[in-house]
Amino acid sequence: MPVAMRPIIATIQPIIWGGAVQPIDKMRVLDLPIAWGLILLPRSRRIAPPMTTPESTKLTIRLATPADAARLALVGAASFLETYAHMIPAEDLVAHCTTKHSAETYAAWLADPSATIWIAETDPAGAPIGYLVLTRATLPEASPHPEDLEVQRIYVLSRFHRTGMGYALMNLALAKARSKGANRVVLGVHNDNVRAIAFYKRQGFDVVDERKFTVGNSIFCDSVLARKLR
């Protein structure tokens, strides 16, 4: 439900941001939804409110449980949207997130004993910020190997990039795959997702094939990458 945004004028005592006293007598406060917090805008100039940075936020990883389906769906849809909103038509993007990132999709993986899902969270708040889904291999599409496992999805919200979380999730997946005797770990990624491809190559993955990936009514070309484990 839309929330009205009503500017109000409030008298504020001098406050300290960034170690310096800001002599602000009056500030314009935009009353946003509580989940978004308050944005304070001085009349004369804008001063950014203090924000917790990823470097000062403690992050944890745990195995996901059936109760996490909605949390995984939320991060999955948000990550896909922020990664591909510039290149995928809106109708196709929304349709994909609504179906492929539904809570039911993740509930099915969570109910599959052959699948493993890790979820990353802030601590102590417990907000989900990333996850990895490891399953039986479905790639390469023409001839998936029964001894391979697949990283179906690995997402970390962009605010938490460069925290080492992506590496931590991938290392857990590789260790799990080795413990199960997998020959390779495979995955698919959009050809234009340069950042992700560079990350996978740093993790020892190489391009071995291509596939067509459907998003709504749009068809895209993905690279299939693999890393040998033995």
Order of alpha helices (4+ residues) and beta strands (2+ residues): beta-beta-beta-beta-beta-beta-alpha-alpha-alpha-beta-beta-beta-alpha-beta-alpha-beta-beta
